[in-house]
Amino acid sequence: MSGKDYKTNVMRILDKYKIPYNHYSYADTDAISGVEVAAALNQNPDKVFKTLVTVSKSKKYYVFMIPVAKELDLKKAAHAVNEKSIEMLHLKELLPLTGYVHGGCSPIGMKKQFDTVIDSSALDFDTIIFSAGKIGYQVELSPDNLKKVINYSAAEITVKI
């Protein structure tokens, strides 16, 4: 099955809700980091987002989407979800919690829907690109259409460079 014909769970969910999207495959490249993925897809890294999962001191889980070239500011992220502090989820906990592996985590189609915050810079773009739920595959859709599938808030949550 070629990358063009391949459907991930995320794509099936978008199809089910009749949400228009584009999909890309970088499976035939050596891209590993988000910045390398953006380059492989010939896209602006500011509009390619990574999905990060965190846990708070109160043991509540949160999902954050930020541009691939940026870093999550844990203080700003905690403030955005009204927590005192949060930390990145341990890698070994990601698959059992979300159903996704590191590098293929998508905010759409997790085992459970967690409170999600997207960096406010996403709202500057007509569309954003993020993981389609499998390493090597990305989807592109508008922030408005993403809102039809998952509930999210927007906040400035990245480290100033």
C-alpha atoms as an extended CHARMM CRD file, in Angstrom:
* protein
*
       161  EXT
         1         1  MET       CA              0.0000000000        0.0000000000        0.0000000000  PROA      1               0.0000000000
         2         2  SER       CA              1.5200000000        3.3250000000       -0.9800000000  PROA      2               0.0000000000
         3         3  GLY       CA              1.6200000000        6.3230000000        1.3350000000  PROA      3               0.0000000000
         4         4  LYS       CA             -0.9950000000        8.0660000000       -0.8060000000  PROA      4               0.0000000000
         5         5  ASP       CA             -3.5030000000        5.2150000000       -0.3140000000  PROA      5               0.0000000000
         6         6  TYR       CA             -2.7460000000        4.6130000000        3.3510000000  PROA      6               0.0000000000
         7         7  LYS       CA             -5.4370000000        5.5850000000        5.8820000000  PROA      7               0.0000000000
         8         8  THR       CA             -4.6500000000        6.0780000000        9.5450000000  PROA      8               0.0000000000
         9         9  ASN       CA             -7.2480000000        6.0920000000       12.3110000000  PROA      9               0.0000000000
        10        10  VAL       CA             -7.0140000000        9.8960000000       12.3380000000  PROA      10              0.0000000000
        11        11  MET       CA             -7.8870000000       10.0040000000        8.6190000000  PROA      11              0.0000000000
        12        12  ARG       CA            -10.8080000000        7.6190000000        9.1660000000  PROA      12              0.0000000000
        13        13  ILE       CA            -12.1330000000        9.8410000000       11.9690000000  PROA      13              0.0000000000
        14        14  LEU       CA            -11.8530000000       12.9420000000        9.7520000000  PROA      14              0.0000000000
        15        15  ASP       CA            -13.6270000000       11.0440000000        6.9360000000  PROA      15              0.0000000000
        16        16  LYS       CA            -16.3940000000        9.9760000000        9.3380000000  PROA      16              0.0000000000
        17        17  TYR       CA            -17.0560000000       13.6150000000       10.2610000000  PROA      17              0.0000000000
        18        18  LYS       CA            -16.7320000000       14.6480000000        6.5870000000  PROA      18              0.0000000000
        19        19  ILE       CA            -13.9370000000       17.0620000000        7.4820000000  PROA      19              0.0000000000
        20        20  PRO       CA            -11.7360000000       18.0670000000        4.5360000000  PROA      20              0.0000000000
        21        21  TYR       CA             -8.0070000000       17.4980000000        5.0000000000  PROA      21              0.0000000000
        22        22  ASN       CA             -4.8450000000       16.8890000000        3.0610000000  PROA      22              0.0000000000
        23        23  HSD       CA             -2.5140000000       14.0790000000        4.0110000000  PROA      23              0.0000000000
        24        24  TYR       CA              1.1870000000       13.6290000000        3.4970000000  PROA      24              0.0000000000
        25        25  SER       CA              3.6390000000       10.8140000000        3.8490000000  PROA      25              0.0000000000
        26        26  TYR       CA              7.2820000000       11.2220000000        4.7080000000  PROA      26              0.0000000000
        27        27  ALA       CA              7.6980000000        7.4860000000        5.3910000000  PROA      27              0.0000000000
        28        28  ASP       CA             10.1970000000        7.1600000000        2.5270000000  PROA      28              0.0000000000
        29        29  THR       CA             12.5300000000        9.8040000000        4.0200000000  PROA      29              0.0000000000
        30        30  ASP       CA             15.0400000000        9.7970000000        6.8690000000  PROA      30              0.0000000000
        31        31  ALA       CA             13.1260000000       12.5650000000        8.6870000000  PROA      31              0.0000000000
        32        32  ILE       CA             13.0300000000       12.0320000000       12.4210000000  PROA      32              0.0000000000
        33        33  SER       CA             12.6100000000       15.3980000000       14.1350000000  PROA      33              0.0000000000
        34        34  GLY       CA              9.6420000000       17.6410000000       13.5220000000  PROA      34              0.0000000000
        35        35  VAL       CA             11.8690000000       20.1890000000       11.7790000000  PROA      35              0.0000000000
        36        36  GLU       CA             13.1480000000       17.4190000000        9.4650000000  PROA      36              0.0000000000
        37        37  VAL       CA              9.5440000000       16.3690000000        8.7840000000  PROA      37              0.0000000000
        38        38  ALA       CA              8.6210000000       19.9620000000        7.8720000000  PROA      38              0.0000000000
        39        39  ALA       CA             11.6300000000       20.1040000000        5.5150000000  PROA      39              0.0000000000
        40        40  ALA       CA             10.7670000000       16.7100000000        3.9690000000  PROA      40              0.0000000000
        41        41  LEU       CA              7.2420000000       17.9940000000        3.2840000000  PROA      41              0.0000000000
        42        42  ASN       CA              8.5970000000       21.3480000000        2.0360000000  PROA      42              0.0000000000
        43        43  GLN       CA              6.5130000000       23.1740000000        4.6490000000  PROA      43              0.0000000000
        44        44  ASN       CA              7.0410000000       26.1390000000        6.9530000000  PROA      44              0.0000000000
        45        45  PRO       CA              8.0310000000       24.6280000000       10.3470000000  PROA      45              0.0000000000
        46        46  ASP       CA              5.8420000000       27.2510000000       12.0530000000  PROA      46              0.0000000000
        47        47  LYS       CA              2.7240000000       25.5720000000       10.6390000000  PROA      47              0.0000000000
        48        48  VAL       CA              3.8230000000       21.9840000000       11.3570000000  PROA      48              0.0000000000
        49        49  PHE       CA              2.8400000000       21.0460000000       14.9060000000  PROA      49              0.0000000000
        50        50  LYS       CA              3.9300000000       18.3700000000       17.3470000000  PROA      50              0.0000000000
        51        51  THR       CA              1.6320000000       16.8300000000       19.9410000000  PROA      51              0.0000000000
        52        52  LEU       CA              2.9640000000       16.6460000000       23.4900000000  PROA      52              0.0000000000
        53        53  VAL       CA              1.3480000000       14.8790000000       26.4400000000  PROA      53              0.0000000000
        54        54  THR       CA              1.9110000000       16.0810000000       29.9900000000  PROA      54              0.0000000000
        55        55  VAL       CA              0.8380000000       15.2010000000       33.5010000000  PROA      55              0.0000000000
        56        56  SER       CA              0.1280000000       17.5870000000       36.3560000000  PROA      56              0.0000000000
        57        57  LYS       CA              0.9280000000       17.2250000000       40.0490000000  PROA      57              0.0000000000
        58        58  SER       CA             -2.7790000000       16.4030000000       40.4870000000  PROA      58              0.0000000000
        59        59  LYS       CA             -2.2420000000       13.4470000000       38.0850000000  PROA      59              0.0000000000
        60        60  LYS       CA             -4.4060000000       14.9720000000       35.3570000000  PROA      60              0.0000000000
        61        61  TYR       CA             -3.2300000000       14.6050000000       31.7480000000  PROA      61              0.0000000000
        62        62  TYR       CA             -3.0560000000       17.4270000000       29.2140000000  PROA      62              0.0000000000
        63        63  VAL       CA             -2.2240000000       17.5960000000       25.5190000000  PROA      63              0.0000000000
        64        64  PHE       CA             -0.3390000000       20.5120000000       23.9900000000  PROA      64              0.0000000000
        65        65  MET       CA              0.2380000000       21.2200000000       20.2920000000  PROA      65              0.0000000000
        66        66  ILE       CA              3.1500000000       23.4670000000       19.4110000000  PROA      66              0.0000000000
        67        67  PRO       CA              5.1930000000       24.2960000000       16.2910000000  PROA      67              0.0000000000
        68        68  VAL       CA              7.9040000000       21.6640000000       15.6920000000  PROA      68              0.0000000000
        69        69  ALA       CA             10.7740000000       24.1550000000       15.9620000000  PROA      69              0.0000000000
        70        70  LYS       CA              9.6120000000       25.4800000000       19.3340000000  PROA      70              0.0000000000
        71        71  GLU       CA              9.7270000000       24.1910000000       22.8950000000  PROA      71              0.0000000000
        72        72  LEU       CA              6.8400000000       23.9290000000       25.3310000000  PROA      72              0.0000000000
        73        73  ASP       CA              7.0880000000       26.4330000000       28.1800000000  PROA      73              0.0000000000
        74        74  LEU       CA              5.9640000000       24.2830000000       31.1120000000  PROA      74              0.0000000000
        75        75  LYS       CA              5.0560000000       27.3040000000       33.2530000000  PROA      75              0.0000000000
        76        76  LYS       CA              2.9220000000       28.8800000000       30.5350000000  PROA      76              0.0000000000
        77        77  ALA       CA              1.3780000000       25.4810000000       29.7620000000  PROA      77              0.0000000000
        78        78  ALA       CA              0.5020000000       24.8760000000       33.4330000000  PROA      78              0.0000000000
        79        79  HSD       CA             -1.0070000000       28.3690000000       33.6380000000  PROA      79              0.0000000000
        80        80  ALA       CA             -3.0820000000       27.6930000000       30.4860000000  PROA      80              0.0000000000
        81        81  VAL       CA             -4.7300000000       24.6860000000       32.1790000000  PROA      81              0.0000000000
        82        82  ASN       CA             -4.9430000000       26.2180000000       35.6880000000  PROA      82              0.0000000000
        83        83  GLU       CA             -2.3830000000       23.8890000000       37.2350000000  PROA      83              0.0000000000
        84        84  LYS       CA              0.5090000000       24.7650000000       39.5390000000  PROA      84              0.0000000000
        85        85  SER       CA              2.9300000000       22.6830000000       37.5120000000  PROA      85              0.0000000000
        86        86  ILE       CA              3.0720000000       20.0530000000       34.8020000000  PROA      86              0.0000000000
        87        87  GLU       CA              5.7720000000       17.8100000000       33.4270000000  PROA      87              0.0000000000
        88        88  MET       CA              6.2390000000       15.8120000000       30.2600000000  PROA      88              0.0000000000
        89        89  LEU       CA              4.7050000000       12.3440000000       30.3530000000  PROA      89              0.0000000000
        90        90  HSD       CA              7.2890000000        9.5610000000       30.6380000000  PROA      90              0.0000000000
        91        91  LEU       CA              7.8170000000        7.8840000000       27.2640000000  PROA      91              0.0000000000
        92        92  LYS       CA              6.8250000000        4.4250000000       28.5160000000  PROA      92              0.0000000000
        93        93  GLU       CA              3.4120000000        5.7950000000       29.5830000000  PROA      93              0.0000000000
        94        94  LEU       CA              2.5300000000        7.3240000000       26.1910000000  PROA      94              0.0000000000
        95        95  LEU       CA              1.3280000000        4.2290000000       24.3110000000  PROA      95              0.0000000000
        96        96  PRO       CA             -0.8170000000        2.7570000000       27.1240000000  PROA      96              0.0000000000
        97        97  LEU       CA             -2.3790000000        6.1680000000       27.8440000000  PROA      97              0.0000000000
        98        98  THR       CA             -2.9890000000        7.4790000000       24.3170000000  PROA      98              0.0000000000
        99        99  GLY       CA             -2.7080000000        4.5000000000       21.9700000000  PROA      99              0.0000000000
       100       100  TYR       CA              0.0640000000        6.3220000000       20.1070000000  PROA      100             0.0000000000
       101       101  VAL       CA              3.8340000000        5.8810000000       19.9780000000  PROA      101             0.0000000000
       102       102  HSD       CA              6.3890000000        8.6690000000       20.3390000000  PROA      102             0.0000000000
       103       103  GLY       CA              6.7080000000       10.4280000000       16.9740000000  PROA      103             0.0000000000
       104       104  GLY       CA              3.2270000000        9.3710000000       15.8810000000  PROA      104             0.0000000000
       105       105  CYS       CA              1.0660000000       11.0040000000       18.5400000000  PROA      105             0.0000000000
       106       106  SER       CA             -1.9740000000       12.9090000000       17.2870000000  PROA      106             0.0000000000
       107       107  PRO       CA             -4.5270000000       14.9280000000       19.2660000000  PROA      107             0.0000000000
       108       108  ILE       CA             -7.2450000000       13.1390000000       17.2670000000  PROA      108             0.0000000000
       109       109  GLY       CA             -8.1740000000        9.5660000000       18.1470000000  PROA      109             0.0000000000
       110       110  MET       CA             -6.4820000000        9.1570000000       21.5090000000  PROA      110             0.0000000000
       111       111  LYS       CA             -7.9190000000        6.4170000000       23.7380000000  PROA      111             0.0000000000
       112       112  LYS       CA             -9.4210000000        9.1950000000       25.8610000000  PROA      112             0.0000000000
       113       113  GLN       CA             -9.9000000000       12.8490000000       25.0040000000  PROA      113             0.0000000000
       114       114  PHE       CA             -7.7470000000       15.0120000000       27.2620000000  PROA      114             0.0000000000
       115       115  ASP       CA             -7.8930000000       18.7710000000       27.7310000000  PROA      115             0.0000000000
       116       116  THR       CA             -5.9590000000       20.1160000000       24.7590000000  PROA      116             0.0000000000
       117       117  VAL       CA             -4.2310000000       23.4650000000       24.2880000000  PROA      117             0.0000000000
       118       118  ILE       CA             -2.8590000000       24.5520000000       20.9430000000  PROA      118             0.0000000000
       119       119  ASP       CA             -0.2630000000       27.2900000000       20.6450000000  PROA      119             0.0000000000
       120       120  SER       CA             -2.0610000000       30.4730000000       19.6210000000  PROA      120             0.0000000000
       121       121  SER       CA              0.2970000000       30.8270000000       16.6350000000  PROA      121             0.0000000000
       122       122  ALA       CA             -1.7870000000       28.1040000000       14.9360000000  PROA      122             0.0000000000
       123       123  LEU       CA             -4.5820000000       30.6250000000       14.5380000000  PROA      123             0.0000000000
       124       124  ASP       CA             -2.3200000000       32.6900000000       12.2570000000  PROA      124             0.0000000000
       125       125  PHE       CA             -2.5500000000       29.9720000000        9.5840000000  PROA      125             0.0000000000
       126       126  ASP       CA             -5.4200000000       28.8650000000        7.3570000000  PROA      126             0.0000000000
       127       127  THR       CA             -4.2910000000       25.2810000000        7.9380000000  PROA      127             0.0000000000
       128       128  ILE       CA             -1.8590000000       23.4640000000       10.2070000000  PROA      128             0.0000000000
       129       129  ILE       CA             -0.1050000000       20.1200000000        9.7790000000  PROA      129             0.0000000000
       130       130  PHE       CA              0.2840000000       17.5000000000       12.5010000000  PROA      130             0.0000000000
       131       131  SER       CA              0.6620000000       13.7670000000       12.9990000000  PROA      131             0.0000000000
       132       132  ALA       CA             -1.9210000000       11.5290000000       11.4060000000  PROA      132             0.0000000000
       133       133  GLY       CA             -1.3690000000        9.0600000000       14.2320000000  PROA      133             0.0000000000
       134       134  LYS       CA              1.3880000000        6.9800000000       12.6760000000  PROA      134             0.0000000000
       135       135  ILE       CA              5.0580000000        7.7490000000       12.1550000000  PROA      135             0.0000000000
       136       136  GLY       CA              5.5450000000        8.8080000000        8.5370000000  PROA      136             0.0000000000
       137       137  TYR       CA              2.0880000000       10.3480000000        8.0700000000  PROA      137             0.0000000000
       138       138  GLN       CA              0.7280000000       13.8620000000        8.6010000000  PROA      138             0.0000000000
       139       139  VAL       CA             -2.6430000000       15.5580000000        8.0780000000  PROA      139             0.0000000000
       140       140  GLU       CA             -3.3640000000       19.1800000000        7.2560000000  PROA      140             0.0000000000
       141       141  LEU       CA             -6.5780000000       20.9160000000        8.1830000000  PROA      141             0.0000000000
       142       142  SER       CA             -7.8410000000       24.2510000000        9.4080000000  PROA      142             0.0000000000
       143       143  PRO       CA             -7.9080000000       25.0450000000       13.1220000000  PROA      143             0.0000000000
       144       144  ASP       CA            -11.6900000000       25.5380000000       12.7470000000  PROA      144             0.0000000000
       145       145  ASN       CA            -12.1140000000       22.0380000000       11.3280000000  PROA      145             0.0000000000
       146       146  LEU       CA             -9.8740000000       20.5960000000       14.0490000000  PROA      146             0.0000000000
       147       147  LYS       CA            -12.2990000000       22.1320000000       16.5530000000  PROA      147             0.0000000000
       148       148  LYS       CA            -15.0740000000       19.9620000000       15.0390000000  PROA      148             0.0000000000
       149       149  VAL       CA            -13.2210000000       16.8020000000       16.1100000000  PROA      149             0.0000000000
       150       150  ILE       CA            -11.5160000000       17.7750000000       19.3770000000  PROA      150             0.0000000000
       151       151  ASN       CA            -12.2180000000       20.5240000000       21.8400000000  PROA      151             0.0000000000
       152       152  TYR       CA             -9.2150000000       22.7450000000       22.4020000000  PROA      152             0.0000000000
       153       153  SER       CA             -8.2650000000       26.1430000000       23.7080000000  PROA      153             0.0000000000
       154       154  ALA       CA             -5.5140000000       28.3660000000       22.3480000000  PROA      154             0.0000000000
       155       155  ALA       CA             -2.8010000000       30.0540000000       24.3960000000  PROA      155             0.0000000000
       156       156  GLU       CA              0.7770000000       31.2350000000       24.0730000000  PROA      156             0.0000000000
       157       157  ILE       CA              2.6050000000       28.1690000000       25.4350000000  PROA      157             0.0000000000
       158       158  THR       CA              6.0360000000       28.1490000000       23.8080000000  PROA      158             0.0000000000
       159       159  VAL       CA              9.4050000000       29.3350000000       25.0390000000  PROA      159             0.0000000000
       160       160  LYS       CA             10.4530000000       32.6880000000       23.6210000000  PROA      160             0.0000000000
       161       161  ILE       CA             13.5150000000       32.2180000000       21.4290000000  PROA      161             0.0000000000
